[in-house]
Each structure stands twice: as structure tokens, then as C-alpha cells.
Amino acid sequence: MEWIAKHSPVIGLLIFFSVFVWVLVHTYWPGKKKEYDAHAFIPLEDDAGVDAVITDRNKKAQHGG
């Protein structure tokens, strides 16, 4: 138990560094570019629910209601 308490800062550093490296590798893996490019345009795609709300608001604004 004393060994764990003595080496816990190094163990924690290695764990967090390993997670950081995994995130970097996962993010910048060459095959992920198409997936990220597709995700980049999600906010620009039409959504029927949002369009319906905007259309409803515009109609109310035009008719004063």
C-alpha cells in the first residue's frame, strides 16, 4: 500500500498522458477525415422541425399575432 501512495503521482500522470495520446490518435487518424467532414456540415443541414417552427413564427409575425 505504501508503494501505491509513493508512486501515485507518476501512475496518475501516466494514465492521463495515455488518455491524451489516445484522444490525439483517435482524432487525427487518417481514416477519420471523411467522418469529421460529414459531421462538420450537420449544423447546415435542413431540419423539418426547425423549419416548421421558423415558418410558424414568421406567419405569426406577419399577421400580428
C-alpha positions as CSV (number, residue, x, y, z in Angstrom):
1,M,0.0,0.0,0.0
2,E,2.9,2.3,0.7
3,W,4.3,1.7,-2.8
4,I,1.0,2.9,-4.4
5,A,0.9,6.0,-2.2
6,K,4.5,6.8,-3.0
7,H,4.1,6.3,-6.8
8,S,0.5,7.6,-7.3
9,P,1.6,10.9,-8.9
10,V,3.6,9.0,-11.5
11,I,0.8,6.5,-12.0
12,G,-1.8,9.3,-12.5
13,L,0.5,11.1,-14.9
14,L,0.9,8.0,-17.0
15,I,-2.8,7.3,-17.0
16,F,-3.8,10.9,-18.1
17,F,-1.0,11.0,-20.6
18,S,-2.1,7.7,-22.1
19,V,-5.7,9.0,-22.4
20,F,-4.4,12.2,-24.0
21,V,-2.3,10.3,-26.6
22,W,-5.3,8.0,-27.3
23,V,-7.6,11.1,-28.0
24,L,-4.9,12.5,-30.3
25,V,-4.5,9.3,-32.2
26,H,-8.3,8.8,-32.4
27,T,-8.8,12.4,-33.6
28,Y,-6.1,12.6,-36.2
29,W,-6.3,9.0,-37.6
30,P,-6.2,9.3,-41.4
31,G,-9.4,7.4,-42.0
32,K,-11.5,9.7,-39.8
33,K,-11.3,12.7,-42.1
34,K,-14.4,11.8,-44.1
35,E,-16.4,11.2,-40.9
36,Y,-15.3,14.6,-39.4
37,D,-16.0,16.4,-42.7
38,A,-19.5,14.9,-42.7
39,H,-20.1,15.9,-39.1
40,A,-18.9,19.5,-39.9
41,F,-22.0,20.1,-42.1
42,I,-24.6,18.8,-39.7
43,P,-25.5,22.3,-38.4
44,L,-26.0,23.5,-42.0
45,E,-28.5,20.7,-43.0
46,D,-32.2,21.4,-43.1
47,D,-34.3,20.0,-40.3
48,A,-38.0,19.8,-40.8
49,G,-38.8,20.5,-37.1
50,V,-36.7,23.7,-37.1
51,D,-38.1,24.9,-40.4
52,A,-41.6,24.4,-39.2
53,V,-41.0,26.4,-36.1
54,I,-39.4,29.2,-38.0
55,T,-42.2,29.2,-40.6
56,D,-44.8,29.3,-37.8
57,R,-43.1,32.3,-36.1
58,N,-42.9,34.1,-39.4
59,K,-46.6,33.6,-40.1
60,K,-47.5,34.9,-36.6
61,A,-45.2,37.9,-37.1
62,Q,-46.8,38.8,-40.4
63,H,-50.3,38.5,-39.1
64,G,-49.6,40.4,-35.9
65,G,-50.2,37.5,-33.6
